[in-house]
């Protein structure tokens, strides 16, 4: 496939993906007015039922206990996988850093990082309407910019970093959905029971998301280390040429 054909295919795929993102984000609640019925229920009953002032912790380790057990198994398996990938193989000799770096070509990376004003009442209202959707726009921007970096990357470490940026967009999205304007954190240690609080369910889901994202990133970076040790390059195009 020629470079022109690749650019056209990328633009078509990006347009279709952008249309799906707009369609999906258009049905989300306005920022600050989110929070589902389960979160409101747990904010009322978690403290007297589970005797825990931190509702996110109660959701994670009590109401979702079996799910969290599976999550911890994923974390344990990832640690074992990283340890296996990074261990020295039998007969493997490490070269001095100076020798390993001699003649190395540093591949180029993609430039995947692109860059209300209070006024009259109309402009203020427009700014407030923008703020209602700004977190969702930030999540979409992080997703698209990370995806663009993955597609155009010429360095495996750069690609893994861009994948982490894509993953971070889900954190922003979840927290924006669960946020309630004027609400406190769902920790009722020094606030009265029944105080308006953000949704603890999405907080627990975000915590799970972060743990899974960290384990995936660690495993991928360990694989990158092995790729460089075996082939001496981090450029995906050079790896493709080595196959033939």
Secondary structure, DSSP 8 states (H G I E B T S, - for coil): --HHHHHHHHHHHHHHHHHHHHHHHTTS--TBB---HHHHHHHHHHHHHH--SBHHHHIIIIITHHHHHHHHHHHHHHHHHHHHHHS--TT-----HHHHHTT----------------SHHHHHHHHHHHHHHHHHHHHHHHHHHHHHHHH-SSHHHHHHHHHHHHHHHHHHHHHHH-BTT-B-SB-SSS-TT--B--HHHHHHHHHHHHHHHHHHHHHHHHHHHHHHHHS---HHHHHHHH-
